[in-house]
Amino acid sequence: MPELPEVETTVRGLRGVLEGEILQAVEPRRADLRRPIPADLRQRMTGARVTGLSRRAKYGVIETDRGDALIFHLGMSGRWRIDPDEIGKHDHLLLTTETGRVLALNDPRRFGSLDLVRSDSLDAFAPFAALGPEPLGEGFTAPALARALESRVAPIKAMLLDQRIVAGLGNIYVCEALHMAGIAPWKPAGQVSRARLDRLVPAIRDVLAAAIEAGGSTLRDYARPDGELGYFFKQWRVYGREGQACGCGKPVLRRVDGGRSTFYCAKCQR
């Protein structure tokens, strides 16, 4: 599933093509993805000028001069394609600008979503209202994380994946950050010391920043809007490296927790 760095990379790629452009044509090519596509999407977006693109957690937001915001989630396999050579059966939304650029939202598994809300009501949009702070934002600090984790007995990894604690983190980057901070994924969240949280917060920021710089991690169907692949997988410290040597020389181990693979080093992470 595309995680925060992949969505951030996507938004940045779309920004260079869409921002300031007028949408000459908006064509939903089916009625639903994971849930119904807004029936008035074509009417409200056609002829509108795109005024901004942003990201919230794992969602992308396209705002227009009509006060509407198109919110997209890429689900398991979604990606935007810019100026595709041909339109395929899995291209479920087409945007055409007045300058002739074409953007296609491609989602073979249809686990993604499209929502249309008023820009001044974004914070009240149900999936956004329950989100914790952005890990790259000023509100994500060690003291704030300590307060959120106080007395929690669930594993630290599970808590970091809880979007109410921190928004946008996924399995790959949590595994990587916990290894960088030297914290065992299964350690009860409320028992992680403040000193370790002081290491964890910058580790999360550093991992995400490096992943965004590399264009994200390419897993299965993900690619950037320009068709290029993300290359952060070449920098993985533990994720997907079961049996290979950690930096300390010990082998990277793997366990399954809640249906997700957890990669870690038994020597480096306590």
N, C-alpha and C positions, 0 to 999 in steps of 0.2 A: 504494500500500500504506500503511495506517495506520502511522505511525512513533511514536517515543516520546511526543511531545506529544499525539497523538491517543489513544494507549492510556492515558496518564495522565489525560486529560480523561474518557475512558470510565470508568476506575476511580473517579474522584471522583464522577461522576454515579451510578454504581451504588451507591457507598457510602451515599449519602443515602437510598436506597430499601431496600437489603438488610441493612445492618449491624444486628445485633441481632435480625433477623427469623428466624422458624422457617419452613423450607421445607415447606409443606403438600403440594405436588406437584412432582415433577421428571419431565419427560417428554421423553426423546430421541425425535425423530420420524424418525430414520433411523439406520442402523447405522454410518455413517462420514462423515467430512469428508475432509480430506487423508489421514487414516489412521483406523483404526477408533475409534469412541467406546467407552470402557470399558463392558463388558457389565454391570458391577455398579453403574453410575452411579446409576440410579434407587434401588436398594436402599440404597446407602451415604449418599445425600444426602437422601432423603425423611425428614422429621421432624427433621433436624438444624438447629441454630441457627447462623446466620452470625456468626462472631466477628471477622472482619476482612477487608478487601480491600486489596490492594497491587499494585504493578507491579514486574516485573523485566525490564529491557530492553524488548522489544516484547510481553511476555506480561503478562496480568492474572492475579491469584491471588485466589481466593475460599476462605477458610478457615472451618471449622466446629468446633463443640464436640466433635465426634467424632474430632478429630485428622486429618481429611482436608483436602486442599487441591485444589480444582478449578482447573486451569490452562487458560486459554484464549488462543488466538492468533487474531487477526482475519483473517489471510491477506491477500488482495488486496482483498476487498470486504466483509468482515464488519463488523457493528455490532450492538450491543444495542438493542432497542426496549423502552421502558417503557410499559406499559399500552396496547398497540396496539389500535386500533379493531377490527381483525379479524386472525386468524392466517393468514399467507400460506404459499405452498408452499415458500418459502425460509427460513422460521422453523424451524430444525432442533433447537432445544432450548428448552423452555418451563420457567420456574421460577415457581411460584405461592406466595406467602407466606400465612401465616395471616391477615394483615390484608387480603388480597384483591388485592395488587399482582401484576401479571403482567409478567415479563421474557422477551423472546424474542430468542434469538441468531439473527440473520438473516445468511445467507452465500450469495448467489446462485452464486458460482463454486466454493464449497466448497474453498477453499485454506486455510481456517483449521483449527484443531485443538482438541481437548478431551482433557485428561489428568487423571487422578485419582491423587494420590500422598499419602503420609503427610506431614503438616506438618513433622515432625522430620527428614524426608529431602529437603526441598526443595533443599538445596545439592547433593545427589547426583543430582538429576534431570538426565539427560544434557544437554539443551540449556542448563541453567543452569551445569553444572560447567565448561563451556568458556568462559564469558563473562568479559570483562574488567570493569573497574570501571564503576560507574554514572557518567555524565557530570555528574550533579547531586549526587553523593556526595562525601564527604571524601577518598576514595581517588584521585580523579581530579585530579591536580596536574601542573604543568609538569615537575617532575623525574621523576615516574612515567611521563609520556608520553614524555619524552626517553629514558628507559631502554628502553621498549617499542619505540621507533623506531630505536634505535641500529643503525647499519650497514645499515638497510633501504634497498634500491634501488627498491622499488615506489613509485609516486606517493603523495603524502601523502593525496590524496583516497581512494584505494583502501585505505590503511591505516586511515583513520578509519571506513570502512565495514566493516572487518573486526571482527566482534563479539568476537573474542579480544583486540583492542587496547582497545576501549571499547564498552560495551554499549548498544545501542538506537539508535545514530545511523543515519539514512537519507539518501537522496540530497538531498532538499530542504534539510535543515538543515546538512548538510556544505557544500553549495554556498554557503549563506548565511554560515556561520561563516568559511569560508576567505576570502570577499570581505571580511567585516568585519575580519579579521586581516591582510589584504593579502598573502595567500600564493597563489601559482599552484597550481592543483589538480594539475598534472602534476609538480611539483617532487619529486625523490627524497626520501622521508620522512626518511632519515638525514642529509640535507643541510640540513634546515630548522633554522635557528639557534635557540639557546636563547631569544634575545630575541623571536623570532617565536612560539615555543611559549608564551612568557609572555603573548603577546597572544592566542594561539589558544584557550587553555583558558578564559579569561573570556568570549571571543567565543562559544564553544560554549554555555557556561552562559547567557549573556544571550539568545541566539537561542532556546534551548529554553524559558527562562522566559517570554519574550514570546509564544512560540507557545502555551504552556499557558494563559497569561492570556487569549489570544484564542480559546481553544477548539480550537486546532489549525488545520490547513489542509484545506479541503474539496476533495478530488479525486475525481471520479467518484462513488462510492457512499458515501463516508464522511459520517456525521453523528453528532452527539453523541447519547447515549441519550435525551435529551428531545426529539429530533427537530430541534434547532437545528443550523445549519451552523457550521463553524469559520471564522474570519475572518482568520487570520494571512496568508492569501494577499495581502491588501491591503497588507501590510507587506514583501513580498518585495523584496529589494534587487536580486537578479539572477535568481533561479530563475524560469523561464517568461517572461522578459522579453527574449528575443532581439530585437535591433534597436532596443530602446528605450534611452533615455539612462540611463547610470549617473549617480551623484551628481556625478562629475567632468565629465560632459558627453559622454564617449565612449560609443559604443554597446555594449550588452551582447552578448557573443558566445556561441555555442553550439558544442560539439563532442560527439562520441559516443565514450565510452570504455567498453569492456566491455559494450556494449549499453545503457548509461545515458547520458542527456543531462547534460552538464556546462555550466553557465552561469557566465560569468566576465567580468571587465573586464581587458583586456590592459594598461591603464595602471595600474590600482590594484593589481593582483596580480602579484607578481614571484617 
